[in-house]
Amino acid sequence: MRRLNRKKTLNLMKELDAFPKVPESYVETSASGGTVSLIAFTTIAFLTIMEFMVYRDTWMKYEYEVDKDFTSKLRINIDITVAMRCQYVGADVLDLAETMVASADGLIYEPVIFDLTPQQKELQRMLQLIQSRLQEEHSLQDVIFKSAFKSASTALPPREDNSLQSPDACRIHGHLYVNKVAGNFHITVGKAIPHPRGHAHLAALVSHESYNFSHRIDHLSFGELIPGIINPLDGTEKIASDHNQMFQYFITVVPTKLHTYKISAETHQFSVTERERVINHAAGSHGVSGIFMKYDISSLMVTVTEEHMPFWQFLVRLCGIIGGIFSTTGILHGFGRFVAEIIFCRFRLGSYRSTSVPLPDGNTSNHLPLITDNSTH
């Protein structure tokens, strides 16, 4: 009884077989079929390798939402070198809430030499080249996000020479915490002092001939400091053509949450517009000489997430590649054989029509000869 049920089950499974087997005696092989099969297998192997590389790769997903955090402080990371002595310049922040943040709250004034060494110039040139490529190919920013915490720091290395030249510049570096409102970070002549109606700088004791706001921005970022992230102003160098010259940077800061397989951090991206002009009150160009970075906080927050292709999706795409190539090559091969048979058949029929058969009365007949059994021997 059990054997009978087993046979019925096997017969039922055979009837449900969607892949019928053709006996080998009915299978005909050909050179063209072997060539097409070789091409198909080669294509499948190539596309499988490419698909596996796509599966191993990741991409960045960008999502946008309204930033609802208005109470926290915004951190500004600064590393700027100005071609003036430290006792002649002062840096501070003044925001729209009329809150002044002095440089003494987190910035360090370090006397340095403005000219770079050959090694430092090479790193700066490389950084400027990366900046130019980032402006042309924005997709490179995803590569930088993925390599965060793995890339080398963008800060200039220390001088490799022991120069006896006296310092002629001032490196202002460190960080400040400001309110999350629009503000103005500026470096100008004289130390900043608080004032009931704002603030002022003690610039009366500094002669105009010593003004030189040529500067180099080694690093400027907002939010958490992440090594390996290249910001738009990193590596910027400006040389003043006049003593009374103003450099302005208009910055739009966008809060950004970065989630990759390596790190998870809250930072800020920003875009910048530059402008510079010479202060000449007689010509109507008013203002104060110095470096002014006016920043504004965007109301939108960007969440950047690194994503990976699921394994099941990889299997589906792989099956689609294999099945699609097999089906396509089979159709093309069958169509090619069909066309070839039609051409060859017409060629053979034409050769038969052109054959002349002599008749007993001396005439000729252009009709096809009748093929009999005797004619085949």
C-alpha positions in Angstrom: 0.0 0.0 0.0 2.8 2.3 0.9 4.6 1.5 -2.4 1.4 2.3 -4.3 1.0 5.7 -2.7 4.7 6.4 -3.3 4.3 5.6 -7.0 1.3 7.8 -7.2 3.2 10.6 -5.6 6.1 10.2 -7.9 3.8 10.1 -11.0 2.1 13.3 -9.7 5.5 15.0 -9.3 6.5 14.0 -12.8 3.4 15.5 -14.2 4.2 18.8 -12.4 7.7 18.9 -13.9 8.1 22.2 -15.7 11.5 21.3 -17.0 11.0 18.3 -19.3 14.1 16.3 -20.2 14.9 15.7 -23.8 16.7 12.4 -24.6 20.2 12.8 -25.8 19.5 11.0 -29.1 17.1 13.9 -30.0 19.6 16.6 -29.3 21.5 18.1 -32.2 24.7 20.0 -31.7 26.3 22.4 -34.1 29.4 24.6 -34.3 27.3 27.8 -34.4 25.4 26.7 -31.2 28.8 26.0 -29.5 30.0 29.5 -30.5 26.9 31.2 -29.2 27.1 29.2 -26.0 30.7 30.2 -25.5 29.8 33.9 -26.0 26.8 33.5 -23.6 28.9 31.9 -20.8 31.6 34.6 -21.2 29.0 37.4 -21.0 27.4 35.8 -18.0 30.8 35.5 -16.2 31.7 39.1 -17.0 28.3 40.5 -15.9 28.4 38.3 -12.7 31.7 39.8 -11.7 30.5 43.4 -12.4 27.3 42.7 -10.4 29.3 41.4 -7.5 31.4 44.5 -7.5 28.2 46.6 -7.4 27.0 44.4 -4.5 30.1 45.1 -2.6 29.9 48.8 -3.2 27.8 51.2 -1.1 26.1 54.5 -1.8 25.0 57.5 0.2 21.3 58.3 0.7 20.3 61.9 1.4 17.1 62.7 3.3 15.9 66.2 4.3 13.9 67.4 7.2 13.3 70.6 9.2 16.0 71.2 11.9 14.1 71.6 15.2 17.1 72.1 17.4 17.5 75.8 18.2 18.9 75.7 21.7 22.2 73.9 21.3 25.4 75.7 20.6 27.2 75.6 17.2 30.9 74.8 17.2 33.2 76.7 14.8 36.6 75.1 14.2 39.2 77.6 13.0 42.8 77.4 11.7 43.7 80.6 9.8 47.1 82.2 9.3 47.2 86.0 8.8 50.3 87.8 7.5 50.4 90.2 10.4 51.9 90.0 13.9 49.6 88.6 16.6 49.6 91.9 18.6 48.1 93.7 15.7 45.1 91.5 15.0 42.0 90.4 16.9 39.3 87.8 16.2 35.8 87.5 17.6 32.2 86.6 16.7 29.1 88.8 16.8 25.8 87.2 16.0 22.3 88.7 15.3 21.4 88.3 19.0 24.1 90.9 19.7 26.0 88.3 21.6 29.8 88.7 21.4 32.1 85.7 21.6 35.7 86.8 22.2 38.6 84.8 20.8 39.9 84.3 24.3 37.1 81.8 24.8 38.9 79.1 22.7 41.3 80.5 20.1 45.1 80.5 20.3 47.3 83.1 18.7 50.6 81.5 17.6 53.4 83.6 15.9 54.5 81.7 12.8 56.2 82.3 9.4 53.7 83.0 6.6 55.7 81.4 3.8 55.4 77.7 3.6 58.1 75.1 3.3 58.3 72.9 0.1 56.6 70.0 1.9 53.8 72.2 3.2 53.4 73.8 -0.3 53.0 70.3 -1.8 50.3 69.4 0.6 48.5 72.7 0.0 48.7 72.2 -3.7 47.2 68.7 -3.4 44.4 70.1 -1.2 43.6 72.8 -3.8 43.6 70.2 -6.5 41.0 68.1 -4.6 38.9 71.3 -4.0 38.9 72.0 -7.8 37.8 68.4 -8.5 35.1 68.5 -5.9 33.6 71.6 -7.6 33.5 69.8 -10.9 32.5 66.3 -9.7 30.1 66.6 -6.7 29.8 62.8 -6.5 33.3 62.7 -5.0 31.8 64.1 -1.8 30.3 60.6 -1.2 33.8 59.1 -1.4 35.0 61.5 1.2 32.1 60.7 3.5 32.9 57.0 3.2 36.6 57.5 3.9 36.0 59.7 7.0 38.3 58.8 10.0 40.4 56.8 7.6 42.0 59.6 5.6 44.9 61.7 6.8 44.3 65.0 8.5 44.0 68.0 6.2 46.1 70.2 8.6 49.5 71.3 7.4 52.4 69.4 8.9 54.9 71.2 11.1 57.8 73.0 9.4 60.7 70.6 8.6 63.3 73.3 8.6 64.8 75.2 11.6 64.5 78.6 10.1 66.0 81.5 12.2 63.6 83.9 10.6 61.5 85.9 13.0 57.7 85.2 12.8 55.9 87.6 10.6 52.4 86.1 10.7 49.9 84.9 13.3 48.2 81.6 13.2 44.7 81.7 14.9 43.5 78.2 15.6 41.1 76.6 18.0 37.3 76.5 18.3 34.4 78.7 19.5 30.9 77.9 20.6 28.2 80.3 19.3 24.4 80.5 19.2 22.6 78.8 16.3 21.8 82.1 14.6 23.4 84.0 11.9 26.6 85.7 12.9 29.9 87.2 11.7 33.3 85.8 12.6 35.9 88.4 11.6 39.6 89.1 12.0 40.6 92.7 11.8 43.2 95.2 13.2 43.4 95.5 17.0 42.1 93.5 19.9 38.4 93.4 20.4 36.8 95.1 23.4 33.2 94.9 24.6 31.0 97.9 24.0 27.4 98.7 25.2 26.3 99.1 21.5 28.3 96.2 20.1 32.0 95.9 20.2 35.1 97.8 19.0 38.7 97.1 18.0 41.8 99.0 19.3 43.2 99.9 15.9 44.4 103.4 16.5 47.9 102.4 17.5 48.5 100.4 14.4 49.7 102.2 11.3 48.0 101.6 7.9 51.3 100.7 6.4 51.5 97.6 8.5 48.1 96.3 7.3 48.4 93.1 5.4 45.4 90.7 5.4 46.9 88.1 3.2 45.7 84.9 4.7 45.6 81.2 4.4 42.7 79.1 5.6 44.1 75.7 6.6 40.8 74.6 8.1 37.3 76.0 8.7 34.4 73.8 9.7 31.2 73.8 11.7 30.1 71.2 14.2 31.9 68.1 15.3 35.5 67.9 14.0 35.8 64.9 11.8 39.2 64.0 10.4 39.3 63.3 6.7 36.4 65.6 5.8 37.4 68.3 3.3 35.5 71.5 3.7 35.0 74.2 0.9 37.5 76.7 2.3 40.3 74.3 3.3 43.5 75.2 1.5 42.3 78.6 0.5 45.1 81.3 0.2 44.5 85.0 -0.6 47.2 87.6 -1.1 46.2 91.2 -0.5 47.1 93.7 -3.2 46.5 96.7 -1.0 47.0 97.6 2.7 43.3 98.5 3.1 41.6 95.4 1.7 38.5 93.5 2.8 38.0 89.8 2.3 34.4 88.6 2.7 33.0 85.1 2.8 29.3 84.5 2.8 28.6 81.1 4.2 25.4 79.0 4.4 25.7 76.3 7.0 23.5 73.1 6.7 23.2 70.8 9.7 24.2 67.3 8.7 23.8 63.9 10.4 26.3 61.4 9.0 25.7 57.7 9.4 28.2 55.3 7.7 29.4 51.8 8.5 32.5 53.4 10.1 31.2 56.5 12.0 28.0 58.2 13.2 28.4 61.9 13.8 26.6 65.2 13.7 28.4 67.7 11.6 27.7 70.6 9.3 28.2 71.2 5.6 28.4 74.6 4.1 28.6 76.5 0.8 30.5 79.7 0.4 30.6 82.8 -1.8 33.7 84.9 -1.8 34.2 88.6 -2.4 37.1 91.0 -2.0 37.6 94.7 -2.5 39.9 97.6 -1.6 38.6 100.1 1.0 38.7 103.6 -0.5 36.4 106.1 1.1 37.1 108.7 -1.6 35.8 106.3 -4.3 32.7 105.3 -2.2 34.1 101.9 -1.1 33.4 102.0 2.6 34.1 99.4 5.2 36.8 98.1 7.5 39.9 96.2 6.4 40.0 92.6 7.5 38.6 89.1 7.0 34.9 88.7 7.5 33.0 85.4 7.5 29.3 86.0 7.6 27.5 82.7 8.2 23.8 81.8 8.2 22.2 78.6 9.5 19.9 76.7 7.2 16.5 75.6 8.5 16.8 72.2 6.8 18.8 69.3 8.1 20.4 66.7 5.9 20.7 63.1 7.0 23.4 61.2 5.0 23.2 57.4 5.3 25.4 54.8 3.8 23.4 52.0 2.3 24.2 48.5 0.9 22.4 46.3 -1.6 20.5 43.5 0.2 21.7 39.9 -0.5 18.3 38.8 -1.8 18.3 41.7 -4.3 21.7 40.6 -5.5 20.4 37.0 -6.0 17.4 38.3 -8.0 19.6 40.5 -10.2 22.0 37.6 -10.7 19.2 35.2 -11.8 17.8 37.9 -14.1 21.3 38.2 -15.7 21.7 34.5 -16.2 18.2 33.8 -17.4 18.0 36.8 -19.6 21.3 36.1 -21.4 20.3 32.4 -22.0 16.9 33.4 -23.3 18.2 36.2 -25.5 21.1 34.2 -27.0 18.7 31.3 -27.7 16.3 33.6 -29.5 19.0 35.2 -31.5 20.6 31.9 -32.4 17.3 30.5 -33.5 16.5 33.5 -35.6 20.0 33.4 -37.2 19.6 29.8 -38.2 16.1 30.5 -39.6 17.5 33.4 -41.8 20.4 31.3 -42.8 18.2 28.3 -43.9 16.0 30.7 -46.0 19.0 32.1 -47.8 20.6 28.7 -48.4 17.3 27.2 -49.6 16.8 30.1 -52.1 20.4 29.6 -53.3 19.8 25.9 -53.9 16.5 26.5 -55.7 18.2 29.0 -57.9 20.9 26.6 -58.8 18.3 24.0 -59.7 16.4 26.4 -61.9 19.5 27.3 -63.9 20.0 23.5 -64.8 19.1 22.7 -68.5 17.8 19.2 -69.3 18.3 18.0 -73.0 15.3 16.5 -74.7 15.3 13.6 -77.3 14.2 16.0 -80.1 17.3 18.2 -79.6 15.5 20.9 -77.5 16.3 21.8 -73.9 14.1 22.1 -70.9 14.7 24.6 -68.0 12.3 22.8 -65.7 13.7 21.1 -62.6 14.5 17.4 -63.2 12.4 14.8 -61.6 14.3 13.1 -58.9 13.7 9.4 -58.9 15.2 6.5 -57.1 17.3 5.5 -60.1 18.7 9.0 -60.4 20.0 8.9 -56.9 22.2 5.9 -57.5 
